[in-house]
Amino acid sequence: MSAGLCAFGLAAYLLRHRGSPGVSWFVSSFLAIGLWCLTYGAGLLVDSYPLRMSLEAVGLIAAVWTGPLFLMFTLEYTGRTATTRSWQAGVIMAPAAAISGLILAPQYHSLLWSGVRPAPVFGLSVPTYTIGPLLYLITVFVLVCTGVGALLLVETVLNYGPLYRTEAAAVALSTLPPAAGALPWLFNVGPAPQLNLAPLLFLGHIALDGYAFVGSNMFETNPTTERAAERSAVEDLGSPTFVLDTADRVVTVNDAAADVFCLDRETVLGSRLSALVDVDLTDGADRQIVSVTTDSRDRQFSVVTSPLTDPADRRVGRTVVFQEITREREREQRLDVLNRVIRHNLRNEMTVIMGHADLVSRRSDDEEIDASAETIKASGERLLATGEKAREFERLRGREPRSDPVDVVELVDALTTEIDIEFPNATVEADLPSTPTIVETDPQVLSLVVSSLLENALAHNETDDPRAVAAVASAADGIELTISDNGPGIEADELAPIRKGEETSLEHSTGIGLWIVSWGVSMLGGEIDFETDGDGTAVSVRLT
């Protein structure tokens, strides 16, 4: 009877978790356990045969329900809630309801037991009888339901790692004590076969469950969340996704894939993906682009495959995700056209403009016209230089990144010499260590960044004595390269889009130089910082 009271107590405690997956079923199973234990214990103290057998019948009804209720709990707790709300739940519960009805009908009790006679054991009134076929059926039904539920918990232990391992293992093991107590009684073996020890050994069952649900907060963290995440990872993914077995047959396909490729989710199961979509799944195949026409519109998808492995790290299949890149491809095409215009049309037209400006300057004796021609030539040269920078950066971006040992001191020293020649009216200095400073980086991209910073520092410097200083210093985990000048500083409107990483109609820079610097530093995996005011600008680039 103590086991029954403990079962009721644990059920009452767990009511605080109602609403969590599996709680209602588990509480119901413990109410059934408590009723079984109490009626069996009370029956041991009763000498009246009719009352004793009535208590036996009530206890059997409670025992019948412990198995299916426990199974329903494990289904919902392990994330199989849909099963508990489908016709399959009816299949599980129907036998328990039918058996309970037979137990309540006295005319069918002969199917439960026969030859009832008293058999005092340890001073208790224990009836002994020949077990009928229905009682065997009840026992098998309860054990099967309990065993399946325990296996579901074991599967959770294996598949969901340490997060739920202790709790699920404790509940799975809790099924063993009452089963061990019922089997000697069922098969009439042992020193006291008339005594069913299952109600007594439910104390062990309750102790293990109490540890899982009270000590380890099993209902506060459960695998339902993870299983739901697994389903949503495929079902709710906006990209068309196929899950394949080791033979590349379709196991699961999400709604996005069915819509894009015009597939029926049921009929495609078991089909090879290559028969549905023109895609090469050979290991090591190059990056593939799949074109699909939907709603009279061409769409492009990049194919990404990932292996699927089981808990033993054995490959059991793969996922194939089609990521749409239509807009990216269109953007690349527009950029290609723009780059071609900058490389070819703009250069050719500006060459013509500068040639005519030079002709006007040479043939005119008017100083004002001559000054205007020189202004046109200077603007054209700056625009051509911008185009050359953009073309050079695009060339570097389009190739494979490099990582070579670079002496930053030597590189900066050479670039400052070149810039000093290019700007003869400016002062260009290098504040460099006396020893080499080596860093693993892309030398061409770094050269473009440094030269762009030096040119920016002098090209927009309208002071009487324009000056730029390139300094190299060691940092905590790399080097810091600083280009400073004595110019008017960079306007906040120029820096805002660079710092945000995007331009808008309200915030945009007037040139491409700072963007090339920002993109180049990003390609190098470095960091950039701007300090600017009316007395000059210092741009620091940190490389590791």
KAFENQUI-V629915 format. One record per pair of residues at least 24 apart in sequence whose C-alpha atoms are under 10 Angstrom apart, sorted by the first residue. I is the first residue (numbers start at 1). GAP is how many residues later the second one is. If there is no record, write none. Layout:
BEGIN
I|GAP, I|GAP
END
This chain:
BEGIN
1|33, 1|34, 1|35, 1|36, 1|37, 1|38, 1|39, 1|40, 1|41, 1|43, 1|198, 1|199, 2|32, 2|35, 2|36, 2|39, 2|197, 2|198, 2|200, 2|201, 3|30, 3|31, 3|32, 3|33, 3|34, 3|35, 3|38, 3|196, 3|197, 3|198, 3|199, 3|200, 3|201, 3|202, 3|203, 3|204, 4|26, 4|27, 4|28, 4|29, 4|30, 4|31, 4|32, 4|33, 4|34, 4|35, 4|36, 4|37, 4|195, 4|196, 4|198, 4|199, 4|202, 5|26, 5|28, 5|29, 5|30, 5|32, 5|33, 6|24, 6|27, 6|28, 6|31, 6|196, 6|197, 6|200, 6|201, 6|204, 7|24, 7|25, 7|26, 7|27, 7|28, 7|30, 7|31, 7|195, 7|196, 7|198, 7|199, 7|200, 7|202, 7|203, 8|24, 8|25, 8|26, 8|27, 9|25, 10|24, 10|196, 10|197, 10|199, 10|200, 10|203, 10|204, 11|199, 13|197, 13|200, 13|201, 14|196, 14|199, 14|200, 14|205, 17|196, 17|200, 17|202, 17|203, 18|201, 19|200, 20|56, 20|57, 20|199, 20|200, 20|201, 20|202, 20|204, 21|52, 21|53, 21|54, 21|55, 21|56, 21|57, 21|58, 21|59, 21|60, 21|198, 21|199, 21|200, 21|201, 21|202, 21|203, 21|204, 22|47, 22|48, 22|50, 22|51, 22|52, 22|53, 22|54, 22|55, 22|56, 22|57, 22|59, 22|62, 22|197, 22|200, 22|202, 23|50, 23|51, 23|53, 23|54, 23|196, 24|45, 24|48, 24|49, 24|52, 25|41, 25|43, 25|44, 25|45, 25|46, 25|47, 25|48, 25|49, 25|50, 25|51, 25|52, 25|59, 26|40, 26|43, 26|44, 26|45, 26|46, 26|47, 26|48, 26|50, 26|51, 27|42, 27|43, 27|46, 28|37, 28|38, 28|41, 28|42, 28|45, 29|33, 29|34, 29|36, 29|37, 29|38, 29|39, 29|40, 29|41, 29|42, 29|43, 29|44, 30|32, 30|35, 30|36, 30|39, 30|40, 30|176, 31|31, 31|34, 31|35, 32|27, 32|28, 32|29, 32|30, 32|31, 32|32, 32|33, 32|34, 32|35, 32|37, 33|26, 33|29, 33|30, 33|31, 33|32, 33|33, 33|34, 33|166, 33|169, 33|173, 34|25, 34|28, 34|29, 34|32, 34|165, 34|168, 35|24, 35|25, 35|26, 35|27, 35|28, 35|164, 36|24, 36|25, 36|26, 36|27, 36|28, 36|29, 36|30, 36|162, 36|163, 37|25, 37|26, 37|161, 37|162, 37|163, 37|164, 37|165, 37|166, 38|161, 39|160, 40|86, 40|156, 40|158, 40|159, 40|160, 41|83, 41|158, 41|159, 43|81, 43|82, 43|83, 43|84, 44|76, 44|77, 44|79, 44|80, 44|81, 44|82, 44|83, 44|151, 45|78, 45|79, 45|80, 45|81, 46|78, 46|79, 46|80, 47|71, 47|77, 47|78, 47|79, 47|80, 48|77, 49|67, 49|68, 49|69, 49|76, 49|78, 52|73, 52|74, 52|75, 53|56, 53|63, 53|74, 54|49, 54|50, 54|52, 56|47, 56|71, 57|43, 57|46, 57|47, 57|48, 57|49, 57|52, 57|55, 58|42, 58|45, 58|46, 59|140, 60|39, 60|40, 60|43, 60|52, 60|75, 60|78, 60|79, 61|35, 61|36, 61|38, 61|39, 61|40, 61|41, 61|42, 61|43, 61|77, 62|34, 62|38, 63|33, 63|37, 63|75, 63|76, 63|79, 63|136, 64|31, 64|32, 64|33, 64|35, 64|36, 64|71, 64|73, 64|74, 64|75, 64|76, 64|77, 64|78, 64|79, 64|81, 65|28, 65|30, 65|31, 65|32, 65|34, 65|35, 65|73, 65|76, 65|77, 65|80, 66|30, 66|76, 66|77, 66|79, 66|80, 67|25, 67|26, 67|29, 67|71, 67|72, 67|73, 67|74, 67|75, 67|76, 67|77, 67|78, 67|79, 67|80, 67|81, 67|82, 68|24, 68|25, 68|26, 68|27, 68|28, 68|73, 68|74, 68|75, 68|76, 68|77, 68|78, 68|80, 68|81, 69|24, 69|27, 69|73, 69|76, 69|77, 69|80, 70|72, 70|75, 70|76, 70|77, 70|78, 70|79, 70|80, 70|105, 71|71, 71|73, 71|74, 71|75, 71|76, 71|77, 71|78, 71|79, 71|80, 71|81, 72|73, 72|74, 72|77, 73|76, 74|72, 74|74, 74|75, 74|76, 74|77, 74|78, 74|79, 74|82, 74|94, 74|97, 74|98, 75|73, 75|74, 75|77, 75|78, 75|149, 76|147, 76|148, 77|75, 77|76, 77|79, 77|91, 77|141, 77|142, 77|145, 77|146, 77|147, 77|148, 78|71, 78|74, 78|75, 78|77, 78|78, 78|90, 78|144, 78|145, 78|146, 78|147, 78|148, 78|149, 78|150, 79|77, 79|143, 79|144, 79|145, 79|146, 79|147, 79|148, 79|149, 80|144, 80|147, 80|148, 81|143, 92|49, 92|53, 95|43, 95|46, 96|42, 96|45, 96|46, 99|35, 99|36, 99|38, 99|39, 100|38, 102|32, 103|31, 103|32, 108|26, 109|25, 109|26, 110|24, 111|24, 111|25, 112|24, 112|25, 112|26, 118|76, 119|75, 119|76, 120|74, 120|75, 121|71, 121|72, 121|73, 121|74, 122|70, 122|73, 124|71, 125|70, 126|68, 126|69, 126|70, 127|67, 127|68, 128|65, 128|66, 128|67, 129|65, 130|56, 130|58, 131|54, 131|55, 131|56, 131|57, 135|51, 136|50, 136|51, 139|40, 139|43, 139|44, 139|47, 142|37, 143|32, 143|36, 143|39, 146|26, 146|29, 146|30, 146|33, 147|25, 147|28, 147|29, 147|32, 149|26, 150|24, 150|25, 150|26, 156|66, 156|67, 156|71, 157|66, 158|152, 158|153, 158|154, 159|64, 159|151, 159|152, 159|153, 160|62, 160|63, 160|66, 160|67, 160|151, 161|150, 163|58, 163|59, 163|60, 164|48, 164|52, 164|53, 164|54, 164|57, 164|58, 164|59, 166|45, 166|46, 166|50, 166|52, 167|41, 167|42, 167|43, 167|44, 167|45, 167|46, 167|47, 167|48, 167|49, 167|50, 167|51, 167|52, 167|54, 167|55, 168|41, 168|44, 168|45, 168|50, 168|54, 168|55, 169|39, 169|40, 169|43, 170|35, 170|37, 170|38, 170|39, 170|40, 170|41, 170|42, 170|43, 171|34, 171|35, 171|36, 171|37, 171|38, 171|39, 171|40, 171|41, 171|42, 171|47, 172|33, 172|36, 172|37, 173|31, 173|32, 173|35, 173|36, 174|27, 174|28, 174|29, 174|30, 174|31, 174|32, 174|33, 174|34, 174|35, 174|36, 174|38, 175|26, 175|27, 175|29, 175|30, 175|31, 175|33, 175|34, 176|25, 176|26, 176|28, 176|29, 177|24, 177|25, 177|26, 177|27, 177|28, 177|29, 178|24, 178|25, 178|26, 178|27, 179|26, 234|85, 234|87, 237|84, 238|83, 238|84, 238|85, 238|86, 239|62, 239|82, 239|83, 239|84, 239|85, 240|61, 240|63, 240|80, 240|81, 240|82, 240|83, 240|84, 241|62, 241|63, 241|64, 241|78, 241|79, 241|80, 241|81, 241|82, 242|31, 242|63, 242|76, 242|77, 242|78, 242|79, 242|80, 243|26, 243|30, 243|62, 243|63, 243|64, 243|65, 243|74, 243|75, 243|76, 243|77, 243|78, 244|25, 244|26, 244|27, 244|28, 244|29, 244|63, 244|64, 244|72, 244|73, 244|74, 244|75, 244|76, 245|25, 245|27, 245|62, 245|63, 245|70, 245|71, 245|72, 245|73, 245|74, 246|61, 246|62, 246|69, 246|70, 246|71, 246|72, 247|24, 247|25, 247|26, 247|69, 247|70, 247|71, 248|24, 248|25, 248|26, 248|33, 248|69, 248|70, 248|71, 248|72, 249|24, 249|25, 249|26, 249|68, 249|69, 250|24, 250|26, 250|67, 250|68, 250|69, 251|66, 251|67, 251|68, 252|67, 253|66, 253|67, 256|66, 257|64, 257|65, 259|35, 260|32, 260|33, 260|34, 260|35, 260|39, 260|62, 261|31, 261|32, 261|33, 262|32, 273|47, 279|24, 281|24, 281|39, 288|34, 289|33, 289|34, 289|35, 289|36, 290|32, 290|33, 290|34, 290|35, 291|33, 291|35, 298|28, 299|25, 299|26, 299|27, 299|28, 299|30, 300|24, 300|25, 300|26, 300|27, 300|28, 300|29, 300|30, 301|24, 301|25, 301|28, 302|24, 336|58, 339|48, 339|51, 339|52, 339|55, 340|51, 341|46, 342|41, 342|42, 342|44, 342|45, 342|46, 342|48, 342|49, 343|41, 343|44, 343|45, 343|47, 343|48, 344|43, 346|37, 346|38, 346|41, 347|33, 347|36, 347|37, 347|38, 347|40, 347|41, 348|36, 349|31, 350|26, 350|27, 350|29, 350|30, 350|31, 350|33, 350|34, 351|26, 351|29, 351|30, 351|33, 352|28, 353|24, 353|27, 354|24, 354|25, 354|26, 354|27, 382|77, 383|128, 385|128, 386|125, 386|126, 386|127, 387|125, 389|59, 389|63, 389|123, 389|124, 389|127, 390|122, 390|123, 390|125, 390|126, 392|52, 392|53, 392|56, 392|124, 393|51, 393|52, 393|55, 393|56, 393|123, 393|124, 393|126, 393|127, 394|122, 396|46, 396|48, 396|49, 396|52, 396|124, 396|127, 397|48, 397|122, 397|123, 397|126, 401|40, 401|41, 401|43, 401|44, 401|122, 401|123, 402|38, 402|39, 402|40, 402|41, 402|42, 402|43, 402|122, 403|36, 403|37, 403|38, 403|39, 403|40, 403|121, 404|34, 404|35, 404|36, 404|37, 404|38, 404|39, 405|32, 405|33, 405|34, 405|35, 405|36, 405|37, 405|38, 406|30, 406|31, 406|32, 406|33, 406|34, 406|35, 406|36, 406|37, 406|40, 407|28, 407|29, 407|30, 407|31, 407|32, 407|33, 407|34, 407|36, 408|24, 408|25, 408|28, 408|29, 408|30, 408|31, 408|32, 408|33, 408|35, 408|38, 408|39, 408|64, 408|65, 408|71, 408|72, 408|73, 409|24, 409|25, 409|26, 409|27, 409|28, 409|29, 409|61, 409|62, 409|63, 409|64, 409|72, 410|25, 410|26, 410|27, 410|28, 411|26, 411|32, 411|35, 411|36, 411|39, 412|34, 412|35, 412|38, 412|39, 412|58, 412|59, 412|60, 412|69, 413|57, 413|58, 414|33, 415|32, 415|33, 415|35, 415|36, 415|39, 415|55, 416|34, 416|35, 416|38, 416|39, 416|52, 416|53, 416|54, 418|33, 419|32, 419|33, 419|35, 419|36, 419|39, 419|49, 420|34, 420|35, 420|38, 420|48, 422|33, 423|32, 423|35, 423|36, 423|43, 425|33, 425|39, 425|40, 425|41, 425|42, 426|32, 426|33, 426|35, 426|37, 426|38, 426|39, 426|40, 426|41, 426|42, 427|31, 427|38, 427|39, 427|40, 427|41, 427|42, 427|58, 428|26, 428|30, 428|38, 428|39, 428|40, 428|41, 428|42, 428|57, 429|38, 429|39, 429|40, 429|41, 429|42, 429|54, 430|38, 430|39, 430|40, 430|41, 430|42, 430|53, 431|38, 431|39, 431|40, 431|41, 431|42, 431|51, 431|52, 432|38, 432|39, 432|40, 432|41, 432|49, 433|38, 433|39, 433|40, 433|41, 437|35, 437|36, 437|37, 437|41, 437|42, 438|40, 438|41, 439|39, 439|40, 439|104, 439|105, 440|38, 440|84, 440|103, 440|104, 441|82, 441|83, 441|84, 441|85, 441|102, 441|103, 442|78, 442|81, 442|82, 443|81, 444|76, 445|71, 445|72, 445|74, 445|75, 445|76, 445|78, 445|79, 446|71, 446|74, 446|75, 446|77, 446|78, 446|97, 447|73, 448|68, 448|69, 448|72, 448|73, 449|64, 449|65, 449|67, 449|68, 449|69, 449|70, 449|71, 449|72, 449|75, 449|92, 450|31, 450|32, 450|33, 450|67, 450|70, 450|71, 450|91, 451|32, 451|66, 452|60, 452|61, 452|62, 452|63, 452|64, 452|65, 453|29, 453|30, 453|31, 453|32, 453|60, 453|61, 453|63, 453|64, 453|85, 453|86, 454|29, 454|30, 454|31, 455|58, 456|27, 456|29, 456|57, 456|58, 457|26, 457|27, 457|28, 457|29, 457|30, 457|31, 457|32, 457|33, 457|79, 457|80, 457|81, 457|82, 458|27, 458|28, 458|29, 459|28, 460|27, 460|28, 460|29, 460|30, 461|24, 461|25, 461|26, 461|27, 461|28, 461|75, 462|24, 462|25, 462|26, 463|24, 463|25, 467|69, 468|68, 468|69, 468|70, 469|69, 470|68, 470|69, 470|70, 471|69, 472|68, 472|69, 472|70, 473|69, 474|68, 474|69, 475|67, 475|68, 475|69, 476|66, 476|68, 477|65, 477|66, 477|67, 478|48, 478|64, 478|65, 478|66, 479|47, 479|62, 479|63, 479|64, 479|65, 480|46, 480|47, 480|48, 480|60, 480|61, 480|62, 480|63, 480|64, 481|47, 481|58, 481|59, 481|60, 481|61, 481|62, 482|46, 482|47, 482|48, 482|56, 482|57, 482|58, 482|59, 482|60, 483|47, 483|54, 483|55, 483|56, 483|57, 483|58, 484|46, 484|47, 484|48, 484|52, 484|53, 484|54, 484|55, 484|56, 485|47, 485|50, 485|51, 485|52, 485|53, 485|54, 486|46, 486|47, 486|48, 486|49, 486|50, 486|51, 486|52, 487|45, 487|46, 487|47, 487|48, 487|49, 487|50, 488|44, 488|45, 488|46, 488|47, 488|48, 488|49, 489|42, 489|43, 489|44, 489|45, 489|46, 489|47, 489|48, 489|49, 490|40, 490|41, 490|42, 490|43, 490|44, 490|46, 490|47, 490|48, 491|41, 491|42, 491|43, 492|40, 492|41, 495|35, 495|37, 499|29, 499|30, 499|31, 517|24
END
